[in-house]
């Protein structure tokens, strides 16, 4: 990789992040610019997939809003992403949860992972 790009990426890679896995319900706080004002907006949903590594790592988060499925792809180390908090851990057996796209209502529930102390 280009050394200039690597050096630019290093300043973002030291962001403190929780462990993110598919099936987890997360709240992603994103900075949004409206006109000349800037505010933080929360997007809460289930992680469908993780992709990439390093500065290019992304997560796809899905939520249901007014009966319609909304998916957003968040670059994890983007300066626009303020913070990511895990609301609950999901217990799933696969890495990509695309099957949730066809399901609705109670069929989209995911078991909660019980962590050992």
HUBEL-V817863 format. One record per residue. RES is the residue in three letters. SS is DSSP state (alpha for helix, beta for strand, coil for the rest). Layout:
res:RES ss:SS
res:RES ss:SS
This chain:
res:UNK ss:coil
res:UNK ss:coil
res:UNK ss:alpha
res:UNK ss:alpha
res:UNK ss:alpha
res:UNK ss:alpha
res:UNK ss:alpha
res:UNK ss:alpha
res:UNK ss:alpha
res:UNK ss:alpha
res:UNK ss:alpha
res:UNK ss:alpha
res:UNK ss:alpha
res:UNK ss:coil
res:UNK ss:coil
res:UNK ss:coil
res:UNK ss:coil
res:UNK ss:coil
res:UNK ss:coil
res:UNK ss:coil
res:UNK ss:coil
res:UNK ss:coil
res:UNK ss:coil
res:UNK ss:coil
res:UNK ss:beta
res:UNK ss:beta
res:UNK ss:beta
res:UNK ss:beta
res:UNK ss:beta
res:UNK ss:beta
res:UNK ss:beta
res:UNK ss:beta
res:UNK ss:beta
res:UNK ss:beta
res:UNK ss:coil
res:UNK ss:coil
res:UNK ss:beta
res:UNK ss:beta
res:UNK ss:beta
res:UNK ss:beta
res:UNK ss:beta
res:UNK ss:beta
res:UNK ss:beta
res:UNK ss:beta
res:UNK ss:beta
res:UNK ss:beta
res:UNK ss:beta
res:UNK ss:beta
res:UNK ss:beta
res:UNK ss:beta
res:UNK ss:beta
res:UNK ss:coil
res:UNK ss:coil
res:UNK ss:alpha
res:UNK ss:alpha
res:UNK ss:alpha
res:UNK ss:coil
res:UNK ss:beta
res:UNK ss:beta
res:UNK ss:beta
res:UNK ss:beta
res:UNK ss:beta
res:UNK ss:beta
res:UNK ss:beta
res:UNK ss:beta
res:UNK ss:coil
res:UNK ss:coil
res:UNK ss:beta
res:UNK ss:beta
res:UNK ss:beta
res:UNK ss:beta
res:UNK ss:beta
res:UNK ss:beta
res:UNK ss:beta
res:UNK ss:beta
res:UNK ss:coil
res:UNK ss:coil
res:UNK ss:coil
res:UNK ss:coil
res:UNK ss:coil
res:UNK ss:beta
res:UNK ss:beta
res:UNK ss:beta
res:UNK ss:beta
res:UNK ss:beta
res:UNK ss:beta
res:UNK ss:beta
res:UNK ss:beta
res:UNK ss:coil
res:UNK ss:beta
res:UNK ss:coil
res:UNK ss:coil
res:UNK ss:coil
res:UNK ss:coil
res:UNK ss:coil
res:UNK ss:coil
res:UNK ss:coil
res:UNK ss:alpha
res:UNK ss:alpha
res:UNK ss:alpha
res:UNK ss:alpha
res:UNK ss:coil
res:UNK ss:coil
res:UNK ss:coil
res:UNK ss:alpha
res:UNK ss:alpha
res:UNK ss:alpha
res:UNK ss:alpha
res:UNK ss:coil
res:UNK ss:coil
res:UNK ss:coil
res:UNK ss:beta
res:UNK ss:coil
res:UNK ss:coil
res:UNK ss:coil
res:UNK ss:coil
res:UNK ss:coil
